[in-house]
Amino acid sequence: MDRMSYKYTESGLDNVVIHNMDVVEDDTGELVYSIKNLIGLHKVIAHSIITRDTGIQPNELRFLRTEIGLTQSELAKRVNKDAQTVGRWERGECPIDPNAELVIRMLAAERLDIDTNMSVEELIEKCVPAAKLRPIEIDGSDPENYRLVA
């Protein structure tokens, strides 16, 4: 069994890379990646998005919304917007309102039981649009304890 890096696009995000994953070769010679503890993996991805120093990207907003189990309409109610606005944010048609983004980060942290060790003031400072999407790199060597690569 080898260990390799894997670009995890199944999350709906194109910037997640899991390093040190167990990989096996099937009977036809194809590499097979096995993702264990999907809940733990998604929690680490969410933690990275919530605590990152730049604004949430459209596909990251969709990821967080689905992870916390809300529809666009339900999320819109929580941030005092309409569902069309949330849809526009998720499609990247307009920037996410920074105040709404703060509420979304706090809601996701609460719903997913993520301890950010950050104050509201520290979180609001992170709600700044990013010019470039940064990768989310995860150590997959121990699927029971996924962690961000520093």
Buried (B, 14 or more C-beta within 10 A) or exposed (E): EEEEBBEBEEBEBEBBBBBBBBBEEEEEEEEEBEBEBEEBBBBBBBBBBBBBEBBBBBBBBBBBBBBBEBEBEEBBBBBEBEBEBBBBBBEEEEEBBBEBBBBBBBBBBEBBEBEBEBEEEEBBEBBEEEEEBEEBBBBBBEBEEBEBEE
